[in-house]
């Protein structure tokens, strides 16, 4: 009788462990394209990612680089003070997008140009994503809007 209870407990533990392993693998598989790593322009220039890698880049829109092309194509450079990366984006920019303002873009780095699929701009005069602030502080160009 004891042997049967012990055997049943072992079976339940094994089935639970297998179910946990399978669910963890499925979650990892589902998230493989949904995880985007953040990089500053200096990091992109120092160690360029492959053209198939989707990542986020952030910094300030470099002054004098914003060009509106044919249709909805927009070109500009994003900088962290140490390096600048050219960006091309097809679509409608957020209302608060402007030169010398913070931005974060999601996309791929292809042939020396960041091809953005999404552009986010800061939502008020004081907010900037933590990753962008850290990258700008690292380059010594961050200006605290609070004073």
Secondary structure, 3 states (H helix, E strand, C coil): CHHHHHHHHHHHHHHHHHHHHHHHHHHHHHHCCCCCEEEEHHHHHHCCCCCCCCEEEEEEECCCCCEECCCCEEEEEEECCCCEEEEEEECCCCCCCCCCCEEEEEEEEECCEEEEEEEEECCCCCCCCHHHHHHHHHHCCCCCCCC
